[in-house]
Amino acid sequence: MQIYLNGELTNTPCENLQQLIQLLALEGKRFAVEKNQQIIPKSQLEQTIIAPNDHIEIIHAVGGG
C-alpha cells in the first residue's frame, strides 16, 4: 500500500505502526510518531493500523557531541 512517510509517497507492506518502526530499524531508539497530524504514543504503535494514503511522520533523535 502507499503511504506518505515524512512527506514522501512510499510503498510499504506494513499493517501497523509497530511493523513500520521495525522495518525502519528504529526499535530501541528515541523517536516520535505522528499519524495524520496526531501523536501516537509508543504503547499504541502495534494497535494503530496503517491505511492507504495515511500521512506518517517519524522523528528520531540523533546524538552528537
N, C-alpha and C positions, 0 to 999 in steps of 0.2 A: 504494500500500500504506500501511497505517497503522503508525506507529512512535510511541514515546514520546520526544519531544525535549525535554530539560530538564524532564521531568516532565509535559509536556502531550501529549495524543494529537494527532498531526499526520499529515496525508496527504502523501506525498512520491512523486515519480516516480523518485527516485534509486535506483540499484542498488548503489552502494558509497559508502564514507565520503568519498572524494575528490569525487565528484559533489555530495554534500551540502554539503561545505565550499565548493565553487564556487557552489552555489545560494544559500548564505547570505552570499556575498561576503566570505569570511574569508581568501582566499588572500593570502599575503604579510603576514598579521598574526600576532601571537603568540596561540596558542591551544593547548588540550589537549583531547583527545577520549577519552571513556570509552564503551565499548560493553558493556552487560550487566556492569557493575562491573569491567571490565578495561581498563586504559590501553592505547591503541593508539598506537604510535609513528608519527610523520608519514610515515616511509618505508614504512609498510604500509597507509596510507589507501586507496590505489587497489585493493589486493588484498583489502581487508576488505569482504565482501558484507553488505548490509543485508537482514534478513529481517523479515517482518511481526511486529509486537509487540516488536521489539528496543527496549531502553532505551538511549538515547544521550544523553550529557551532553557539552556543549561549553562550555568556559570560555575566554573570551578576555580578554586584558589590555587595560585602558584606561588610557592615560597621563593624568596630571594634574599640576598644579603647586601 
